[in-house]
């Protein structure tokens, strides 16, 4: 982009600010008569720029605006034309005339200060400067050039009055370019044209190139396109340096934030930084309607490595994983230390299949690396993808973790880890459900949710596609509920089997039998809302605890089943299986035939399994003893006819308790 620029004073000159005070302050308000030619040379050595008349109704003298005005006044007191002969050989330029002042520089500084308040990015700086200088100085374009140390170039961004934006690079080796001359010598350069920019269709105009200087360091250039209009180069230099300080503050803030969000061991983002980057990238993915994948790596056996070989060896393994990830991800991918030994990678614009390819390659490179006393580093890998798996940030991370735990459960095959995506498994599979429980349990305090709440949410939002799918969901949910109560493990499955047998014994239609079978599985689903301190109490419950326990039929019916239309027909079983024939049951004290038949069947099955099961305060009863108790309560607690049929089939219902 280099272009030759004439070194003659009529085409280009360098401006060195002269800060010597004016010997005659009264001259500040005088204007030269340019028609008096004999006096021109003398006037050129003493002329100073006239400050624009101070507007009325200004803020108090102590305000930031008036302090800026004082600075402006000091700059304007500098004798500009002491260097005019040096610049123009004693003649005023027709292109850039620093003599007459037409712009309200106080207004410019006030606007820049006002509009840049609460702004904190370079884009904000570019936008505000472009808007203000274009309007106040009639610039045909405004361009910022920021120095990039590694590339040894000026990264240029230019915006024209038509709103067109151009970007380019100017390398320091292009010494003839006025941009490089201004930057290298930290001086103002004036050019009668803008051809050095090499930008097609840019309106022709002269140009002012101002170095951006902050703390005695030149950090770039500010370029203004002007059309035969006057300007005050001293104040423009002040404005440019104001921009330079802003740029350095932004750079310092970014470096500070990067340090605050960096993990000391791996130099990746820490957990907080990773979450912030993920939120930003998800917003971009939503705006561009593009996919985004998260790949999560977990080092296998890291606890054993730390315990047996020391934490220094564990840190060595973690650093190795971080290095392999950094070496193999793209420049726009972001990696962070998500947990102690977990590293997650954000892959913008990446589908699941491409994320798997990257994960496979990284696990391959790790398998080729041997750590002393450890051997090859083995990892478990989980993947989740936006928007295919979910659009929610937290759930996207939960699914990636869940997939990672499933990968750990599947282990290694042929030296390679099982790479699992959230799209690869059925949530209601036992391994998947256990992995989900592990993730939620680990992050309970952070998320503020429980495994049970998330499980019910998932259950109610699942689209049931077949009877087998329904049974799989219900069985998994029942198993999770039974797992809350160590004394009733397998209870729901057994009650379902007994209830099904009793329904068949009284010759109910097949669809009714199936309903009772599923209802038996879910009869205690309301225990999902009962505190574990009550469920796990080894002794008998006191009055208050018993009142809490008696809420589980209502919780099951209203919280779990009611929101799911496909399961609403099971509500009578779940809600009324603790009602008694004589009205002494709960929750509503129904009597006799007012209790649905399906609920009466499940009530008999539920009682029988409870009687034959071991409890902390007693051993399980024999079949004969349990049947005797059922017989004693027939007609008062339980349906007499159902008890009679059940006692007949009980000996054949062999079970392992």
C-alpha positions as CSV (number, residue, x, y, z in Angstrom):
1,X,0.0,0.0,0.0
2,X,3.1,2.2,-0.1
3,X,3.0,5.3,-2.2
4,X,5.5,8.0,-3.0
5,X,4.7,11.3,-1.4
6,X,6.6,14.4,-2.7
7,X,8.9,16.0,-0.1
8,X,8.4,19.6,-1.4
9,X,6.9,22.0,1.2
10,X,4.0,22.7,-1.1
11,X,2.8,19.1,-0.9
12,X,3.9,17.8,2.4
13,X,5.5,19.2,5.6
14,X,6.1,18.0,9.1
15,X,4.8,20.0,12.0
16,X,6.8,20.3,15.2
17,X,4.7,21.9,17.9
18,X,6.3,25.0,19.4
19,X,5.4,25.4,23.0
20,X,7.1,28.7,23.6
21,X,4.7,31.2,25.3
22,X,3.4,34.2,23.3
23,X,5.3,37.4,24.2
24,X,2.3,39.6,23.6
25,X,-0.9,38.0,25.1
26,X,-3.0,40.8,23.8
27,X,-2.4,39.5,20.3
28,X,-4.5,36.5,21.2
29,X,-7.7,38.3,20.2
30,X,-6.3,40.1,17.1
31,X,-6.9,38.9,13.6
32,X,-4.4,39.7,10.8
33,X,-5.4,41.7,7.7
34,X,-4.3,39.5,4.9
35,X,-4.9,42.3,2.4
36,X,-1.9,44.3,3.8
37,X,0.8,42.5,1.8
38,X,3.7,44.7,3.1
39,X,2.9,43.6,6.7
40,X,2.4,39.8,5.8
41,X,5.9,38.6,6.7
42,X,5.9,40.5,10.0
43,X,2.5,39.3,10.9
44,X,3.4,35.7,10.0
45,X,6.0,35.7,12.8
46,X,3.6,37.0,15.5
47,X,0.2,35.7,14.4
48,X,-1.7,33.4,16.9
49,X,-4.9,31.5,16.4
50,X,-8.0,33.1,17.7
51,X,-9.9,31.0,20.2
52,X,-13.6,30.6,19.3
53,X,-15.8,32.9,21.4
54,X,-16.7,31.2,24.6
55,X,-20.4,30.0,24.6
56,X,-22.7,31.4,27.3
57,X,-24.2,29.4,30.2
58,X,-21.1,27.3,30.7
59,X,-20.7,25.1,33.8
60,X,-18.8,26.3,36.8
61,X,-15.1,27.0,36.4
62,X,-14.2,23.9,38.4
63,X,-16.1,21.6,36.0
64,X,-14.2,19.1,33.8
65,X,-15.4,21.1,30.7
66,X,-13.9,24.3,32.0
67,X,-10.7,22.6,32.9
68,X,-10.6,21.3,29.3
69,X,-11.2,24.8,28.1
70,X,-8.2,26.0,30.1
71,X,-6.0,23.4,28.4
72,X,-7.4,24.4,25.0
73,X,-6.5,28.1,25.8
74,X,-3.0,27.1,26.7
75,X,-2.6,25.2,23.5
76,X,-3.9,28.2,21.5
77,X,-1.5,30.5,23.3
78,X,1.2,28.6,21.6
79,X,2.6,30.5,18.6
80,X,1.6,28.4,15.7
81,X,3.1,30.7,13.0
82,X,6.6,30.7,14.5
83,X,6.9,27.6,12.5
84,X,4.8,28.8,9.6
85,X,7.8,30.1,7.7
86,X,9.5,26.7,8.3
87,X,6.3,25.0,7.0
88,X,5.4,27.1,4.1
89,X,8.3,29.3,3.3
90,X,6.5,32.3,4.7
91,X,3.4,31.8,2.6
92,X,0.0,30.5,3.8
93,X,-1.1,27.2,2.3
94,X,-4.1,27.2,0.1
95,X,-4.9,23.6,1.3
96,X,-4.5,23.8,5.1
97,X,-4.6,27.3,6.6
98,X,-3.9,27.4,10.4
99,X,-4.7,31.1,10.5
100,X,-8.5,31.6,10.8
101,X,-10.4,29.5,13.2
102,X,-13.9,28.4,12.4
103,X,-14.5,25.3,14.5
104,X,-15.7,25.4,18.1
105,X,-12.9,23.2,19.7
106,X,-14.4,23.6,23.2
107,X,-17.6,22.0,21.8
108,X,-15.6,19.2,20.2
109,X,-13.7,18.4,23.4
110,X,-16.9,18.6,25.4
111,X,-18.7,16.2,23.0
112,X,-15.9,13.7,23.0
113,X,-15.7,13.8,26.8
114,X,-19.5,13.4,27.1
115,X,-20.0,10.6,24.5
116,X,-17.1,8.6,25.6
117,X,-18.3,8.4,29.2
118,X,-19.1,4.8,30.2
119,X,-17.6,3.5,27.0
120,X,-14.8,0.9,27.2
121,X,-14.0,-0.4,23.8
122,X,-11.9,0.7,20.8
123,X,-15.0,0.5,18.6
124,X,-16.7,3.1,20.9
125,X,-13.7,5.3,20.4
126,X,-13.8,5.0,16.6
127,X,-17.5,5.6,16.5
128,X,-17.5,8.7,18.7
129,X,-14.5,10.3,17.1
130,X,-15.8,9.7,13.6
131,X,-19.2,11.2,14.4
132,X,-17.9,14.2,16.3
133,X,-15.0,15.1,14.0
134,X,-17.1,14.6,10.9
135,X,-19.8,16.9,12.1
136,X,-17.7,19.5,13.9
137,X,-14.7,19.7,11.5
138,X,-16.4,18.7,8.2
139,X,-14.0,15.9,7.8
140,X,-14.5,13.8,4.6
141,X,-13.2,10.8,6.5
142,X,-11.7,9.8,9.9
143,X,-9.2,7.0,10.2
144,X,-7.5,5.4,13.2
145,X,-4.3,3.4,12.8
146,X,-3.2,1.3,15.8
147,X,0.3,0.0,16.0
148,X,0.6,-3.8,16.1
149,X,4.0,-4.6,17.6
150,X,4.3,-8.3,16.6
151,X,3.4,-7.6,12.9
152,X,5.4,-4.3,12.8
153,X,2.5,-2.6,11.1
154,X,-0.3,0.0,11.5
155,X,-3.7,-1.6,11.4
156,X,-5.9,1.1,9.7
157,X,-9.6,1.5,10.0
158,X,-11.3,4.3,8.0
159,X,-14.9,5.5,8.0
160,X,-16.1,8.0,5.3
161,X,-18.9,10.5,5.5
162,X,-21.0,8.0,3.5
163,X,-20.7,5.4,6.2
164,X,-18.3,3.2,4.2
165,X,-15.6,1.4,6.3
166,X,-12.3,0.3,5.1
167,X,-9.5,-1.7,6.8
168,X,-5.9,-2.2,5.7
169,X,-2.4,-2.6,7.0
170,X,0.6,-0.3,6.5
171,X,4.0,-1.8,7.4
172,X,6.8,0.1,9.0
173,X,9.0,-0.8,6.1
174,X,6.9,1.6,3.9
175,X,9.0,4.5,4.9
176,X,7.7,6.8,2.1
177,X,4.1,6.5,3.3
178,X,3.1,9.7,5.3
179,X,1.4,7.4,7.9
180,X,4.7,5.7,8.7
181,X,6.5,9.1,8.7
182,X,4.1,10.5,11.2
183,X,4.3,7.4,13.4
184,X,8.0,7.0,13.2
185,X,8.9,10.7,13.9
186,X,5.9,11.3,16.3
187,X,5.0,14.4,14.3
188,X,2.1,15.9,12.4
189,X,2.2,15.3,8.6
190,X,0.1,17.3,6.2
191,X,-0.7,16.0,2.7
192,X,-2.6,17.8,-0.1
193,X,-4.2,14.5,-1.1
194,X,-5.2,11.1,0.3
195,X,-3.8,8.9,-2.4
196,X,-1.3,7.3,0.1
197,X,-4.3,5.5,1.5
198,X,-4.9,3.5,-1.7
199,X,-8.6,3.3,-1.0
200,X,-10.8,3.2,-4.2
201,X,-13.8,5.6,-4.4
202,X,-12.6,7.6,-1.4
203,X,-13.5,11.3,-2.0
204,X,-10.4,13.3,-2.9
205,X,-9.2,15.7,-0.1
206,X,-6.2,16.8,1.7
207,X,-5.3,15.0,4.9
208,X,-3.9,15.6,8.4
209,X,-1.9,12.7,9.9
210,X,-1.6,13.1,13.7
211,X,0.5,10.8,15.9
212,X,-1.3,9.2,18.8
213,X,1.0,9.8,21.8
214,X,0.5,8.7,25.3
215,X,3.1,8.6,28.1
216,X,5.8,9.5,25.6
217,X,4.9,6.5,23.5
218,X,3.4,6.7,20.0
219,X,0.7,4.1,19.8
220,X,-0.7,4.9,16.3
221,X,-2.0,7.7,14.1
222,X,-5.3,9.6,13.6
223,X,-5.9,10.7,10.0
224,X,-8.5,13.4,9.1
225,X,-9.7,14.2,5.6
226,X,-10.1,17.9,5.1
227,X,-11.4,20.0,2.2
228,X,-9.7,23.5,2.0
229,X,-10.7,24.3,5.5
230,X,-8.9,25.9,8.4
231,X,-7.8,23.9,11.4
232,X,-5.9,24.3,14.7
233,X,-3.1,21.7,14.6
234,X,-2.2,22.3,18.3
235,X,-5.7,21.4,19.5
236,X,-6.0,18.5,17.0
237,X,-2.8,17.1,18.5
238,X,-4.3,17.4,21.9
239,X,-7.4,15.6,20.8
240,X,-5.3,12.9,19.1
241,X,-3.4,12.4,22.3
242,X,-6.6,12.2,24.2
243,X,-7.5,9.3,21.9
244,X,-4.1,7.7,22.5
245,X,-4.7,7.7,26.3
246,X,-8.1,6.2,25.8
247,X,-6.6,3.4,23.6
248,X,-3.9,2.7,26.2
249,X,-6.5,2.5,29.0
250,X,-8.6,0.0,26.9
251,X,-5.4,-2.0,26.3
252,X,-4.5,-2.0,30.0
253,X,-8.1,-3.0,31.0
254,X,-8.0,-5.9,28.5
255,X,-4.7,-7.1,29.8
256,X,-5.9,-6.7,33.4
257,X,-9.1,-8.6,32.6
258,X,-7.1,-11.3,30.8
259,X,-4.9,-11.7,33.8
260,X,-7.9,-11.8,36.2
261,X,-9.6,-14.4,34.0
262,X,-6.5,-16.5,33.4
263,X,-5.6,-19.8,35.1
264,X,-2.1,-19.6,36.5
265,X,-1.2,-23.2,35.8
266,X,-2.4,-23.6,32.2
267,X,-2.6,-19.9,31.0
268,X,-6.0,-20.8,29.7
269,X,-9.2,-19.0,30.8
270,X,-10.2,-19.7,34.4
271,X,-13.8,-20.8,35.1
272,X,-15.1,-17.2,35.3
273,X,-13.4,-16.1,32.1
274,X,-14.6,-19.2,30.3
275,X,-18.2,-18.5,31.3
276,X,-18.0,-14.9,30.1
277,X,-16.5,-16.0,26.8
278,X,-19.1,-18.7,26.3
279,X,-21.9,-16.2,26.9
280,X,-20.5,-13.8,24.3
281,X,-20.0,-16.6,21.8
282,X,-23.5,-18.0,22.3
283,X,-24.9,-14.5,21.6
284,X,-22.9,-14.4,18.4
285,X,-24.1,-17.9,17.4
286,X,-27.7,-16.8,18.0
287,X,-27.3,-13.6,15.9
288,X,-25.6,-15.5,13.0
289,X,-27.8,-18.6,13.3
290,X,-24.7,-20.8,13.5
291,X,-23.8,-23.9,15.6
292,X,-21.4,-23.9,18.5
293,X,-20.0,-26.9,20.2
294,X,-18.4,-27.4,23.6
295,X,-15.8,-30.2,24.1
296,X,-15.0,-31.1,27.7
297,X,-11.9,-33.1,28.7
298,X,-11.5,-34.8,32.0
299,X,-8.2,-36.5,33.0
300,X,-8.7,-40.1,34.1
301,X,-7.3,-41.2,37.5
302,X,-6.0,-37.7,38.4
303,X,-6.9,-38.2,42.0
304,X,-4.8,-41.4,42.1
305,X,-1.9,-39.5,40.4
306,X,-2.0,-36.7,43.0
307,X,-2.3,-39.2,45.9
308,X,0.4,-41.6,44.8
309,X,2.8,-39.4,42.8
310,X,2.1,-35.9,44.3
311,X,0.3,-32.8,43.1
312,X,3.3,-31.7,41.1
313,X,3.0,-34.7,38.9
314,X,-0.8,-34.1,38.6
315,X,-0.1,-30.5,37.5
316,X,2.3,-31.8,34.9
317,X,-0.4,-33.9,33.4
318,X,-2.9,-31.0,33.4
319,X,-0.4,-28.7,31.7
320,X,0.3,-31.3,29.1
321,X,-3.4,-31.6,28.3
322,X,-3.7,-27.8,28.1
323,X,-0.7,-27.5,25.7
324,X,-2.0,-30.2,23.4
325,X,-5.4,-28.4,23.3
326,X,-3.8,-25.0,22.6
327,X,-1.7,-26.5,19.8
328,X,-4.6,-28.0,18.0
329,X,-7.5,-25.5,18.2
330,X,-8.2,-22.7,15.8
331,X,-7.4,-19.0,16.6
332,X,-11.1,-18.2,17.2
333,X,-11.6,-21.3,19.5
334,X,-11.4,-20.6,23.3
335,X,-10.2,-23.0,26.0
336,X,-10.6,-22.8,29.7
337,X,-9.8,-24.7,32.9
338,X,-13.3,-25.6,33.8
339,X,-12.6,-27.5,36.9
340,X,-9.6,-29.0,38.8
341,X,-8.7,-31.5,36.0
342,X,-11.3,-30.5,33.5
343,X,-10.6,-28.4,30.4
344,X,-13.4,-27.2,28.1
345,X,-13.1,-25.8,24.6
346,X,-15.6,-23.5,22.9
347,X,-15.8,-24.1,19.2
348,X,-17.8,-21.4,17.3
349,X,-19.5,-22.3,14.1
350,X,-18.8,-26.0,14.7
351,X,-21.1,-29.0,14.3
352,X,-21.0,-32.1,16.5
353,X,-19.3,-34.2,13.9
354,X,-16.4,-31.6,13.5
355,X,-16.1,-31.3,17.3
356,X,-15.7,-35.1,17.5
357,X,-13.0,-35.0,14.9
358,X,-11.0,-32.4,16.9
359,X,-11.5,-34.4,20.1
360,X,-10.3,-37.6,18.4
361,X,-7.2,-35.9,17.2
362,X,-6.3,-34.4,20.6
363,X,-6.9,-37.8,22.4
364,X,-4.6,-39.3,19.7
365,X,-1.8,-36.8,20.4
366,X,-2.1,-37.4,24.1
367,X,-1.8,-41.2,23.6
368,X,1.5,-40.5,22.0
369,X,2.8,-38.6,25.0
370,X,4.3,-40.5,27.9
371,X,4.6,-38.9,31.3
372,X,7.2,-40.4,33.7
373,X,5.5,-42.8,36.2
374,X,2.1,-42.1,34.5
375,X,2.4,-43.3,31.0
376,X,0.1,-42.0,28.2
377,X,-2.5,-39.4,29.4
378,X,-6.0,-40.8,29.2
379,X,-9.0,-38.5,29.2
380,X,-12.8,-38.8,29.0
381,X,-14.5,-36.5,26.5
382,X,-18.0,-35.1,26.3
383,X,-19.5,-32.9,23.6
384,X,-22.7,-30.8,23.5
385,X,-23.8,-28.5,20.7
386,X,-25.9,-25.3,20.4
387,X,-28.7,-25.3,19.3
388,X,-29.1,-29.0,18.6
389,X,-28.9,-30.1,22.2
390,X,-30.1,-26.9,24.0
391,X,-30.0,-23.1,23.7
392,X,-29.4,-22.6,27.4
393,X,-25.8,-21.9,28.5
394,X,-25.9,-23.8,31.8
395,X,-27.7,-26.8,30.3
396,X,-25.2,-26.9,27.5
397,X,-22.4,-27.2,30.0
398,X,-24.4,-29.8,32.1
399,X,-25.0,-31.9,29.0
400,X,-21.3,-31.7,28.0
401,X,-20.3,-32.9,31.6
402,X,-22.9,-35.6,31.5
403,X,-21.5,-36.8,28.1
404,X,-18.0,-36.7,29.7
405,X,-19.1,-38.9,32.6
406,X,-20.7,-41.4,30.2
407,X,-17.4,-41.4,28.3
408,X,-15.7,-42.2,31.5
409,X,-18.1,-45.1,32.2
410,X,-17.5,-46.5,28.7
411,X,-13.7,-46.3,29.2
412,X,-11.1,-47.0,26.5
413,X,-11.2,-49.2,23.5
414,X,-8.0,-49.9,21.5
415,X,-6.1,-47.2,23.4
416,X,-8.6,-44.5,22.6
417,X,-11.2,-42.9,24.8
418,X,-14.9,-43.2,24.0
419,X,-15.9,-39.7,22.8
420,X,-19.5,-39.1,23.6
421,X,-21.9,-36.4,22.4
422,X,-25.2,-35.5,24.0
423,X,-26.8,-36.6,20.7
424,X,-25.4,-40.1,21.1
425,X,-27.3,-41.3,24.2
426,X,-30.7,-41.7,25.6
427,X,-31.2,-39.6,28.7
428,X,-33.2,-42.3,30.4
429,X,-30.5,-44.9,30.1
430,X,-29.2,-46.0,33.5
431,X,-25.6,-44.9,32.7
432,X,-26.9,-41.5,31.4
433,X,-29.2,-41.0,34.3
434,X,-26.5,-41.8,36.9
435,X,-24.1,-39.4,35.1
436,X,-26.7,-36.7,35.1
437,X,-27.2,-37.2,38.9
438,X,-23.4,-37.0,39.4
439,X,-23.1,-33.7,37.5
440,X,-26.1,-32.1,39.3
441,X,-24.8,-33.3,42.7
442,X,-21.4,-31.8,42.1
443,X,-22.8,-28.5,40.9
444,X,-25.8,-28.3,43.3
445,X,-24.5,-25.3,45.2
446,X,-23.5,-23.4,42.0
447,X,-26.7,-24.1,40.1
448,X,-29.1,-23.8,43.0
449,X,-31.1,-26.8,41.7
450,X,-31.5,-30.4,42.7
451,X,-31.2,-33.5,40.7
452,X,-34.9,-34.3,41.4
453,X,-36.1,-30.9,40.2
454,X,-34.1,-31.2,37.0
455,X,-35.3,-34.8,36.6
456,X,-38.9,-33.8,36.9
457,X,-38.4,-30.9,34.4
458,X,-36.8,-33.3,31.9
459,X,-39.6,-35.8,32.5
460,X,-42.3,-33.3,31.9
461,X,-40.7,-31.9,28.7
462,X,-39.9,-35.3,27.2
463,X,-41.8,-36.1,24.0
464,X,-43.1,-39.7,24.4
465,X,-42.7,-41.5,21.1
466,X,-43.7,-45.0,22.0
467,X,-44.9,-47.3,24.8
468,X,-41.4,-48.7,25.2
469,X,-40.0,-45.2,25.5
470,X,-42.6,-44.4,28.2
471,X,-41.7,-47.5,30.2
472,X,-38.1,-46.7,29.9
473,X,-38.7,-43.2,31.2
474,X,-41.0,-44.3,34.0
475,X,-38.7,-47.1,35.1
476,X,-35.7,-44.7,35.3
477,X,-37.6,-42.1,37.2
478,X,-38.9,-44.7,39.7
479,X,-35.4,-46.0,40.1
480,X,-34.1,-42.6,40.8
481,X,-36.8,-42.0,43.4
482,X,-36.2,-45.3,45.1
483,X,-32.5,-44.4,45.3
484,X,-33.4,-41.5,47.5
485,X,-34.7,-43.9,50.1
486,X,-32.2,-46.7,50.9
487,X,-34.8,-48.7,52.7
488,X,-37.2,-49.0,49.7
489,X,-34.7,-49.9,47.0
490,X,-36.6,-51.7,44.2
491,X,-39.9,-51.0,45.9
492,X,-41.6,-49.3,42.9
493,X,-40.6,-52.1,40.5
494,X,-42.0,-54.8,42.9
495,X,-45.3,-52.9,43.5
496,X,-45.8,-52.5,39.8
497,X,-45.3,-56.3,39.2
498,X,-47.7,-57.2,42.1
499,X,-50.3,-54.8,40.9
500,X,-50.1,-56.1,37.3
501,X,-50.5,-59.7,38.6
502,X,-53.6,-58.7,40.7
503,X,-55.1,-56.8,37.8
504,X,-54.8,-59.9,35.6
505,X,-56.2,-62.1,38.3
506,X,-59.5,-60.2,38.3
507,X,-59.6,-60.2,34.5
508,X,-59.2,-56.5,33.7
509,X,-58.8,-55.4,30.1
510,X,-55.2,-55.2,28.8
511,X,-55.2,-51.5,28.4
512,X,-56.3,-51.2,32.1
513,X,-53.6,-53.7,33.1
514,X,-50.9,-51.6,31.3
515,X,-52.1,-48.4,33.0
516,X,-51.9,-50.1,36.5
517,X,-48.5,-51.4,35.7
518,X,-47.2,-48.0,34.9
519,X,-49.1,-46.5,37.8
520,X,-47.5,-49.0,40.1
521,X,-44.0,-47.8,39.0
522,X,-45.0,-44.2,39.7
523,X,-47.1,-44.6,42.8
524,X,-44.4,-43.1,45.0
525,X,-43.1,-40.5,42.5
526,X,-44.2,-37.7,45.0
527,X,-41.4,-38.7,47.3
528,X,-39.2,-36.7,44.9
529,X,-40.4,-33.7,46.9
530,X,-39.9,-35.2,50.4
531,X,-36.7,-34.1,52.3
532,X,-34.1,-36.9,52.6
533,X,-34.0,-36.3,56.3
534,X,-37.5,-37.7,56.5
535,X,-37.0,-40.4,53.9
536,X,-33.8,-41.7,55.4
537,X,-34.8,-41.6,59.0
538,X,-33.9,-45.0,60.4
539,X,-36.6,-45.0,63.1
540,X,-40.3,-44.3,63.0
541,X,-41.5,-40.8,62.0
542,X,-42.8,-38.4,64.6
543,X,-46.1,-36.5,64.1
544,X,-44.6,-33.6,62.1
545,X,-42.5,-35.9,60.0
546,X,-45.5,-38.0,59.2
547,X,-47.5,-35.0,58.1
548,X,-44.7,-34.2,55.6
549,X,-44.6,-37.8,54.4
550,X,-48.3,-37.8,53.8
551,X,-47.9,-35.0,51.2
552,X,-46.2,-37.3,48.7
553,X,-49.3,-38.5,46.9
554,X,-50.4,-34.9,46.2
555,X,-46.9,-33.9,45.1
556,X,-46.7,-36.8,42.8
557,X,-50.1,-36.1,41.2
558,X,-49.8,-32.3,40.9
559,X,-46.1,-31.6,40.5
560,X,-45.0,-34.6,38.4
561,X,-48.0,-36.0,36.5
562,X,-50.3,-33.1,36.0
563,X,-47.9,-31.1,33.7
564,X,-47.5,-34.1,31.5
565,X,-50.7,-34.7,29.5
566,X,-49.6,-38.2,28.4
567,X,-49.5,-39.3,32.0
568,X,-52.6,-37.5,33.4
569,X,-54.6,-40.7,33.4
570,X,-52.3,-42.1,36.1
571,X,-53.1,-39.3,38.6
572,X,-55.9,-41.3,40.4
573,X,-53.5,-44.2,41.1
574,X,-50.8,-41.9,42.4
575,X,-53.0,-39.6,44.4
576,X,-55.3,-42.1,46.0
577,X,-53.3,-45.3,46.7
578,X,-53.1,-44.4,50.4
579,X,-56.9,-44.0,50.8
580,X,-58.7,-46.6,53.0
581,X,-62.1,-48.3,52.5
582,X,-63.4,-46.9,55.8
583,X,-62.2,-43.3,55.0
584,X,-59.3,-43.3,57.4
585,X,-56.7,-42.9,54.6
586,X,-55.1,-39.8,53.0
587,X,-54.9,-37.3,51.4
588,X,-58.7,-36.8,51.0
589,X,-60.3,-39.5,53.2
590,X,-62.2,-41.2,50.4
591,X,-64.4,-44.2,51.2
592,X,-65.3,-47.5,49.5
593,X,-66.1,-47.3,45.8
594,X,-65.2,-43.6,45.8
595,X,-61.6,-44.8,45.7
596,X,-60.7,-45.7,42.0
597,X,-60.3,-49.4,41.4
598,X,-56.8,-48.9,40.0
599,X,-55.7,-47.1,43.2
600,X,-57.2,-49.9,45.4
601,X,-55.2,-52.5,43.5
602,X,-52.0,-50.6,43.9
603,X,-52.8,-50.1,47.6
604,X,-52.9,-53.8,48.2
605,X,-49.7,-54.4,46.3
606,X,-47.9,-51.5,48.0
607,X,-48.9,-52.8,51.5
608,X,-47.8,-56.3,50.8
609,X,-44.3,-55.4,49.6
610,X,-43.9,-53.1,52.6
611,X,-44.8,-55.9,54.9
612,X,-42.3,-58.4,53.4
613,X,-39.4,-55.9,53.1
614,X,-36.8,-55.4,55.8
615,X,-36.8,-52.1,57.7
616,X,-34.2,-50.6,60.1
617,X,-36.7,-51.2,63.0
618,X,-37.9,-54.7,62.0
619,X,-37.2,-57.7,59.7
620,X,-39.4,-58.4,56.7
621,X,-42.4,-60.6,57.4
622,X,-43.0,-64.0,55.8
623,X,-45.6,-64.4,53.0
624,X,-48.0,-66.1,55.4
625,X,-47.8,-63.3,58.0
626,X,-48.2,-60.6,55.4
627,X,-51.3,-62.3,54.0
628,X,-52.7,-62.6,57.5
629,X,-52.4,-58.8,58.1
630,X,-54.0,-58.1,54.7
631,X,-56.9,-60.4,55.7
632,X,-57.3,-58.7,59.0
633,X,-57.6,-55.3,57.3
634,X,-59.9,-56.5,54.5
635,X,-63.1,-54.4,54.3
636,X,-61.8,-51.7,56.5
637,X,-58.4,-50.7,55.1
638,X,-58.3,-52.5,51.8
639,X,-60.9,-53.8,49.3
640,X,-61.9,-57.2,50.7
641,X,-62.5,-58.8,47.2
642,X,-59.0,-57.6,46.0
643,X,-57.4,-58.9,49.2
644,X,-59.0,-62.3,48.6
645,X,-57.7,-62.5,45.0
646,X,-54.2,-61.3,46.0
647,X,-53.8,-63.9,48.9
648,X,-54.6,-66.5,46.3
649,X,-51.7,-65.5,44.0
650,X,-49.2,-64.3,46.7
651,X,-47.3,-67.5,47.1
652,X,-46.5,-67.5,43.4
653,X,-45.1,-64.0,43.5
654,X,-41.6,-65.0,44.4
655,X,-39.3,-62.0,44.9
656,X,-35.9,-61.2,46.2
657,X,-36.1,-58.7,49.0
